[in-house]
Amino acid sequence: MKKIVISTLAVLVACPAFAGMSPNNSSWQLWGLDPYIGLRGGLGYTNLNYKYNGHKESMTDMVWQGRAALGLEICDTVRSEVEWSIFSKAKDHADFGEAGRIDVDTKMQTLLFNTYMELGQYQVVRPFIGVGAGVAFTDVKHRGNILVGEHSDSKTRFSAMGTLGVTFDMTHFAVDLAARYNYVDINSGLHNFGGDIGIRFMF
């Protein structure tokens, strides 16, 4: 995961340099829409409501998250994208009654279709809101004593996202600061609250 974080930061630093290379401030369009790519990285808090042997406990951990998106600016204030996200492993443990202590590891990736709307008529700094829906690919593993053993459960489930943020528009690239909430329909519900910074490079 460290390699992913370092690579993402390197690209975030390099993108503004490439953004200024477009001659005569020109851009190209796809079916009349302006395409972009986005790279984002940040930190989040994951809460998995895990149920075992009739007991339910909250498995919580801080996780790194990286996101890559391919999107289109539909108009000056609305943009839509397909976004792939990867989260570092979340680890926690709890006592589940007679089963004793159980360690739970959660791995997750998401593939979402997101739509954002920017608010206000400001030229450079604009707040935005966004919603998204798609699927999450999860792998939840628990380990316990000899009687409990080890078990891994991989599932593809529905996921939804909501976000609030602010964008700094620099014509050929934009810097986005966002607070995000992700919900995944696994076990008794997985919730991820996070924040990230990203760059969108407009073609």
PyMOL commands that set and color helices and strands:
alter all, ss='L'
color gray80, all
select helices_A, chain A and resi 2-19+23-25+97-99
alter helices_A, ss='H'
color red, helices_A
select strands_A, chain A and resi 34-52+55-73+78-95+101-118+125-143+150-169+173-184+190-202
alter strands_A, ss='S'
color yellow, strands_A
deselect
rebuild
show_as cartoon
